[in-house]
Amino acid sequence: MQDVTERAQLSKSSLLKYNEIKSGFTYFENGDVLLAKITPCFENGKGCITKDLPTEVGFGSTEFHVLRAKDNSDSGFIYFWTTRRNFRLALESEMVGSAGHRRVPLNAIRAYQMPCPKRKNEQTAIANALSDVDALINELEKLIAKKQAIKTATLQQLLTGRTRLPPFALREDGTLKGYKQSELGEIPEDWEVARLGEIGQCVIGLTYSPNDVADFGTLVLRSSNVQGNRLAYEDNVYVQMDLPERVIVKRGDILVCVRNGSRHLIGKCALIDASAEGSAFGAFMSVFRTQSYGFVFYQFQSDIIQNQINEIMGATINQITNKDMDGFKIPLPKLEEEQTAIATLLSDMDAEIQTLQQRLSKTRQIKQGMMQELLTGRIRLVS
C-alpha cells in the first residue's frame, strides 16, 4: 500500500522471486487497475494503473481490489473513473466491517454504474487525453523537485560563504579571498559570526481568548498561515480587540513558529510582505525584526539555524523562546551589499519555483475539469 500514492500513482515497485510472493499476496496483470479497499486508504484515493510494470504479472497487498478491463473496454478509462471523488464518495456508504477496518466489497464496485462510451476506441481516446495531462503534471513535479534541490544546495553554499558571488570573491589586489576558523567552522575572511540579538530583535505574539475571535476584524497570523516558507491564507482567524502595537507585523518582519505540537514545525518561517502588513501574530509565533531581513530569512531555512533549534529543543520540548532566538549564531557578510545580493539570488530562485508551482496547480485544475467533462460525455473528442 505504501507503494501507491493518494493521487492514485504507482510510486515504486520491486522485483522479487516468484516463490517468495506466490502466496499471501494479491495477483494482478500488467495493465490492471489496483484500488485500495480498506479505510482510510480507499477514501484517500490510494490505487494505481499498472500499465508500466517491467513484468507481465505482479503481486500486491491483499487490501487491493483488482479491476481488469474486458476486451471491449479500456483499462485507462476505468482507472480514471476510480480516481474521481464522486466514485469514492458513492462507495464509502457501501463499506462494511468494524470501525478502523471497514472495506469496500467487490460486489459494490461491480454494481457501480457510470456513463461509458460503447466504442472502446473512444474510451481509449479519453484515457490517452487524460494520461497526457498526467504526464505533464509528473514532469512539472520532477522539475519543481529538481529546482528545490538546487535551491537547497545553493542556499547552504551561499549562506556559509563556501561559494562566493563574483563581485565579492576577490580582494582589491585581485587575489581570491580566503577563509578563517570560527565557532561555526570555516567562514570567509571578511565575514563575522553574529548573534541574532546583535542584529535585530525578537517580538512575542498576541494572546487572545475565544471570545475575541470574530468573522472579521484583524487577521492573526498563526502556524497554519506559514506553508513552505511562504504566507498562506487557507485557515484564517480574525479578532476584534484592542491590539498592542508590538503584535502588528511590518513589511520585512520574519514570522517564526516557536511553539507547536509538531516538532518539525518549530522554526518554520515566512517573510511578511505588503499584503500581510498590518496583521497581528499569535502567541505561538514570534517576529524577528532586522535590517538584514532578507539574508536572515534564508538563514532560518539553513542547517545553521535549524541545527541550533534541534540542540535547544532536546528530546521532549517542542518550543524555542525569544531568548533562544536572540542567541542563535550565524555567519554574516560585513558588507550589506553582499547580504542583499545573496538574498536576491535566493529570492529569484524562490520566485521561479513558485511560478512552476502555480503552473502545476493550474494544470491539476485543468485535469479535474477535463475529467468532469470527458468522463461524463459532456464534451466529446473528435475522432
C-alpha positions as CSV (number, residue, x, y, z in Angstrom):
1,M,0.0,0.0,0.0
2,Q,2.9,2.3,0.6
3,D,4.0,2.0,-3.0
4,V,0.9,3.8,-4.3
5,T,0.1,7.5,-3.6
6,E,-3.1,9.2,-2.6
7,R,-3.2,10.6,-6.2
8,A,-3.5,7.1,-7.5
9,Q,0.0,6.9,-8.8
10,L,2.4,3.9,-8.6
11,S,5.4,5.4,-6.8
12,K,7.7,2.4,-6.9
13,S,7.8,-1.4,-7.5
14,S,10.2,-4.1,-6.5
15,L,11.4,-7.2,-8.4
16,L,11.3,-10.4,-6.2
17,K,11.5,-14.1,-6.9
18,Y,8.1,-15.7,-7.6
19,N,8.4,-18.3,-4.9
20,E,8.8,-15.6,-2.3
21,I,5.5,-13.9,-3.0
22,K,3.3,-16.5,-4.7
23,S,1.2,-16.9,-1.6
24,G,-0.2,-14.2,0.8
25,F,-0.4,-11.5,-1.9
26,T,-3.0,-10.3,-4.5
27,Y,-2.2,-11.4,-8.1
28,F,-2.6,-8.9,-10.9
29,E,-1.6,-8.5,-14.5
30,N,0.2,-5.6,-16.3
31,G,-2.5,-3.1,-17.2
32,D,-4.8,-3.9,-14.3
33,V,-6.2,-1.2,-12.1
34,L,-5.5,-1.5,-8.4
35,L,-7.9,0.0,-5.9
36,A,-7.4,0.2,-2.2
37,K,-10.4,-1.4,-0.4
38,I,-9.7,-0.6,3.3
39,T,-10.3,2.6,5.2
40,P,-8.8,5.2,5.1
41,C,-6.8,4.3,2.0
42,F,-9.9,4.0,-0.1
43,E,-11.3,7.4,0.9
44,N,-7.9,9.0,0.5
45,G,-7.6,7.9,-3.2
46,K,-4.9,5.2,-3.0
47,G,-4.6,3.0,-6.1
48,C,-2.9,3.0,-9.5
49,I,-2.9,1.6,-13.0
50,T,-0.1,-1.0,-13.6
51,K,0.5,-0.4,-17.3
52,D,4.2,0.3,-17.0
53,L,5.4,-2.7,-15.0
54,P,8.7,-4.4,-16.0
55,T,6.9,-7.8,-15.9
56,E,3.6,-9.2,-17.2
57,V,2.3,-10.1,-13.8
58,G,2.7,-8.7,-10.3
59,F,1.6,-9.2,-6.7
60,G,0.4,-6.6,-4.2
61,S,-1.3,-6.1,-0.9
62,T,-4.4,-8.2,-0.1
63,E,-6.0,-4.9,0.6
64,F,-6.2,-4.1,-3.1
65,H,-9.2,-4.9,-5.4
66,V,-8.0,-5.8,-8.9
67,L,-10.1,-4.3,-11.8
68,R,-9.4,-5.9,-15.2
69,A,-10.8,-4.5,-18.4
70,K,-12.7,-6.8,-20.8
71,D,-11.9,-7.0,-24.4
72,N,-14.3,-4.2,-25.3
73,S,-13.1,-1.9,-22.5
74,D,-10.1,0.3,-21.9
75,S,-8.3,-0.1,-18.5
76,G,-7.2,3.6,-18.6
77,F,-10.8,4.7,-18.8
78,I,-11.7,2.5,-15.8
79,Y,-8.7,3.8,-13.9
80,F,-9.6,7.5,-14.3
81,W,-13.1,6.8,-13.2
82,T,-11.7,5.2,-9.9
83,T,-9.8,8.4,-9.3
84,R,-12.9,10.6,-9.3
85,R,-14.1,12.0,-5.9
86,N,-17.7,11.1,-6.8
87,F,-16.8,7.5,-7.3
88,R,-15.1,7.3,-3.9
89,L,-17.9,9.1,-2.1
90,A,-20.6,6.9,-3.6
91,L,-18.8,3.7,-2.5
92,E,-18.0,5.0,1.0
93,S,-21.6,4.3,2.1
94,E,-21.2,0.7,0.9
95,M,-18.2,-0.1,3.2
96,V,-18.7,-2.9,5.6
97,G,-16.8,-4.1,8.7
98,S,-15.8,-2.7,12.2
99,A,-14.5,0.8,12.8
100,G,-10.9,1.2,11.5
101,H,-11.2,-2.0,9.4
102,R,-14.1,-1.0,7.0
103,R,-13.7,-2.2,3.4
104,V,-15.4,-1.7,0.1
105,P,-16.9,-5.0,-1.0
106,L,-16.1,-6.1,-4.6
107,N,-19.8,-6.5,-5.3
108,A,-20.4,-2.8,-4.6
109,I,-17.8,-1.9,-7.2
110,R,-19.3,-4.4,-9.7
111,A,-22.7,-2.8,-9.2
112,Y,-21.4,0.8,-9.6
113,Q,-22.9,2.4,-12.7
114,M,-21.1,5.0,-14.8
115,P,-21.6,6.6,-18.3
116,C,-19.4,4.8,-20.7
117,P,-18.8,5.1,-24.5
118,K,-19.9,2.0,-26.3
119,R,-16.8,2.0,-28.5
120,K,-13.5,1.1,-27.0
121,N,-11.6,3.5,-29.2
122,E,-13.5,6.4,-27.7
123,Q,-12.7,5.2,-24.2
124,T,-9.0,4.9,-25.2
125,A,-9.0,8.4,-26.6
126,I,-10.4,9.8,-23.4
127,A,-7.9,7.9,-21.3
128,N,-5.0,9.0,-23.6
129,A,-6.0,12.7,-23.3
130,L,-6.1,12.5,-19.5
131,S,-2.8,10.5,-19.5
132,D,-1.1,13.2,-21.5
133,V,-2.1,15.7,-18.8
134,D,-0.9,13.4,-16.1
135,A,2.5,13.2,-17.9
136,L,2.7,17.0,-17.9
137,I,1.9,17.0,-14.2
138,N,4.6,14.4,-13.5
139,E,7.2,16.4,-15.5
140,L,6.3,19.6,-13.6
141,E,6.6,17.8,-10.3
142,K,10.0,16.5,-11.3
143,L,11.2,19.9,-12.4
144,I,10.0,21.5,-9.2
145,A,11.8,18.9,-7.1
146,K,14.9,19.5,-9.1
147,K,14.7,23.2,-8.7
148,Q,14.1,22.9,-5.0
149,A,17.1,20.6,-4.6
150,I,19.3,23.1,-6.5
151,K,18.0,25.9,-4.3
152,T,18.7,24.0,-1.1
153,A,22.2,23.2,-2.2
154,T,22.8,26.8,-3.3
155,L,21.4,28.1,0.0
156,Q,23.8,26.0,2.1
157,Q,26.8,27.1,-0.1
158,L,26.0,30.8,-0.1
159,L,24.9,31.2,3.5
160,T,28.1,29.7,4.8
161,G,30.4,31.5,2.3
162,R,31.7,28.3,0.8
163,T,30.6,29.7,-2.5
164,R,31.1,33.5,-3.0
165,L,29.3,35.6,-5.6
166,P,31.8,37.0,-8.1
167,P,31.6,40.7,-7.1
168,F,32.7,39.8,-3.5
169,A,35.1,36.9,-4.1
170,L,38.3,39.0,-4.8
171,R,40.5,41.3,-2.7
172,E,41.4,44.7,-4.0
173,D,44.7,43.3,-5.4
174,G,42.7,40.8,-7.5
175,T,43.6,37.7,-5.4
176,L,41.0,35.3,-4.2
177,K,39.7,35.9,-0.7
178,G,40.5,33.2,1.9
179,Y,38.8,31.7,4.9
180,K,39.3,31.7,8.7
181,Q,38.2,29.5,11.5
182,S,35.3,30.5,13.7
183,E,33.0,28.9,16.3
184,L,30.7,28.0,13.4
185,G,33.5,26.4,11.5
186,E,35.4,27.9,8.5
187,I,33.9,31.2,7.2
188,P,35.2,33.8,4.7
189,E,37.9,36.1,6.0
190,D,35.7,39.2,5.6
191,W,32.6,37.7,7.3
192,E,31.8,37.6,11.0
193,V,29.8,35.4,13.4
194,A,26.9,37.4,14.8
195,R,24.1,36.6,17.3
196,L,20.6,37.4,16.1
197,G,20.1,39.5,19.2
198,E,23.0,41.7,18.0
199,I,21.5,42.5,14.6
200,G,17.8,42.6,15.4
201,Q,15.1,41.9,18.0
202,C,12.5,39.2,18.7
203,V,8.9,40.2,19.5
204,I,6.4,38.0,21.2
205,G,3.0,37.3,19.8
206,L,-0.6,38.1,20.8
207,T,-2.5,36.2,23.4
208,Y,-6.3,36.2,22.8
209,S,-9.3,34.2,24.0
210,P,-12.1,32.5,22.0
211,N,-14.3,35.5,22.9
212,D,-12.0,37.8,20.9
213,V,-12.4,35.7,17.7
214,A,-14.8,37.1,15.1
215,D,-15.9,36.6,11.5
216,F,-14.0,39.7,10.5
217,G,-11.5,42.1,12.1
218,T,-7.7,41.9,12.3
219,L,-6.1,38.8,10.9
220,V,-4.0,36.8,13.3
221,L,-1.1,35.0,11.6
222,R,-0.6,31.5,13.1
223,S,1.5,28.5,12.3
224,S,-1.1,27.4,9.7
225,N,-0.5,30.6,7.8
226,V,3.1,29.6,7.1
227,Q,3.3,27.0,4.3
228,G,6.6,26.2,2.5
229,N,8.3,29.3,3.9
230,R,5.5,31.5,2.4
231,L,2.4,33.1,3.8
232,A,-0.8,31.1,3.2
233,Y,-4.4,32.2,3.8
234,E,-6.4,28.9,3.8
235,D,-7.1,28.8,7.6
236,N,-7.6,32.3,8.9
237,V,-8.5,33.6,12.4
238,Y,-9.7,37.1,13.0
239,V,-10.0,39.0,16.2
240,Q,-11.8,42.2,17.4
241,M,-9.9,43.6,20.3
242,D,-7.5,46.4,21.2
243,L,-4.1,45.3,19.9
244,P,-0.7,46.4,21.2
245,E,1.5,47.9,18.6
246,R,4.1,45.3,19.1
247,V,1.9,42.5,17.7
248,I,1.3,44.3,14.4
249,V,3.6,43.0,11.7
250,K,5.6,45.2,9.4
251,R,6.9,44.5,5.9
252,G,10.3,42.7,6.2
253,D,9.4,41.0,9.5
254,I,10.4,37.4,9.7
255,L,7.4,35.4,11.2
256,V,8.7,32.3,13.0
257,C,6.8,29.4,14.6
258,V,8.3,29.0,18.1
259,R,5.8,26.6,19.7
260,N,3.7,23.8,18.3
261,G,2.6,20.2,19.0
262,S,4.5,19.1,15.9
263,R,8.3,19.2,16.4
264,H,9.1,19.6,12.7
265,L,7.1,22.9,12.5
266,I,9.4,24.7,15.1
267,G,11.5,27.3,13.3
268,K,9.5,27.3,10.0
269,C,9.1,30.9,8.9
270,A,7.8,33.3,6.3
271,L,8.7,36.9,5.3
272,I,6.0,39.5,5.8
273,D,5.1,41.2,2.6
274,A,2.9,44.2,1.7
275,S,-0.3,42.1,1.6
276,A,0.2,40.9,5.2
277,E,1.5,44.2,6.7
278,G,-0.9,45.4,9.4
279,S,-1.9,41.9,10.5
280,A,-1.3,40.6,14.0
281,F,0.6,37.4,15.0
282,G,-0.4,34.8,17.6
283,A,1.3,33.7,20.9
284,F,2.8,30.6,19.4
285,M,4.7,32.7,16.9
286,S,7.4,35.3,17.1
287,V,8.6,38.0,14.8
288,F,12.3,38.7,14.2
289,R,12.9,42.3,13.1
290,T,16.2,43.3,11.5
291,Q,17.6,45.4,8.7
292,S,19.2,42.3,7.3
293,Y,15.8,40.5,6.9
294,G,16.4,39.0,3.5
295,F,19.7,37.3,4.5
296,V,18.4,36.2,7.9
297,F,15.2,34.9,6.5
298,Y,17.2,32.4,4.4
299,Q,19.4,31.6,7.4
300,F,16.3,30.4,9.2
301,Q,15.9,27.8,6.4
302,S,19.5,26.7,6.6
303,D,21.2,23.9,8.6
304,I,23.0,26.6,10.6
305,I,19.9,27.8,12.5
306,Q,17.9,24.5,12.2
307,N,20.7,22.6,13.9
308,Q,20.7,25.1,16.8
309,I,17.0,24.8,17.1
310,N,17.3,21.0,17.4
311,E,20.0,21.3,20.1
312,I,17.9,23.6,22.2
313,M,14.7,21.6,22.0
314,G,16.3,18.4,23.3
315,A,14.2,15.3,23.4
316,T,10.8,16.5,24.6
317,I,10.3,20.3,24.5
318,N,8.6,21.4,21.3
319,Q,9.3,25.1,21.6
320,I,12.0,27.8,21.5
321,T,12.0,31.1,23.3
322,N,12.8,34.6,22.2
323,K,15.9,34.4,24.4
324,D,16.9,31.2,22.5
325,M,16.5,33.0,19.2
326,D,18.5,36.0,20.3
327,G,21.4,33.6,21.0
328,F,21.3,31.9,17.6
329,K,24.6,32.5,15.7
330,I,25.0,32.9,12.0
331,P,27.9,33.7,9.6
332,L,27.3,37.2,8.3
333,P,28.9,39.2,5.5
334,K,30.2,42.5,6.8
335,L,29.0,44.2,3.6
336,E,25.3,44.8,3.4
337,E,25.6,44.7,-0.4
338,E,26.7,41.0,-0.2
339,Q,23.9,40.2,2.2
340,T,21.4,41.7,-0.3
341,A,23.0,40.0,-3.3
342,I,22.7,36.6,-1.7
343,A,19.1,37.2,-0.5
344,T,18.1,38.5,-4.0
345,L,19.6,35.4,-5.8
346,L,17.7,33.0,-3.5
347,S,14.6,35.1,-3.7
348,D,14.7,34.8,-7.5
349,M,15.0,31.0,-7.2
350,D,12.0,31.0,-4.9
351,A,10.0,33.1,-7.4
352,E,10.9,30.6,-10.2
353,I,9.8,27.7,-8.1
354,Q,6.6,29.5,-7.1
355,T,5.8,30.2,-10.8
356,L,6.2,26.5,-11.5
357,Q,4.0,25.5,-8.5
358,Q,1.3,27.8,-9.8
359,R,1.5,26.3,-13.2
360,L,1.3,22.8,-11.6
361,S,-1.8,23.8,-9.6
362,K,-3.4,25.3,-12.7
363,T,-2.6,22.1,-14.7
364,R,-4.2,19.9,-11.9
365,Q,-7.3,22.1,-12.1
366,I,-7.5,21.7,-15.8
367,K,-7.2,17.9,-15.4
368,Q,-10.1,17.9,-13.0
369,G,-12.2,19.9,-15.4
370,M,-11.3,17.6,-18.3
371,M,-12.2,14.5,-16.2
372,Q,-15.6,16.0,-15.3
373,E,-16.4,16.8,-18.9
374,L,-14.8,13.8,-20.8
375,L,-15.7,11.0,-18.4
376,T,-19.4,12.1,-18.4
377,G,-19.6,12.7,-22.1
378,R,-20.4,16.4,-21.8
379,I,-17.6,17.0,-24.2
380,R,-16.9,14.5,-26.9
381,L,-13.5,14.1,-28.6
382,V,-13.3,14.4,-32.3
383,S,-12.4,11.1,-33.9
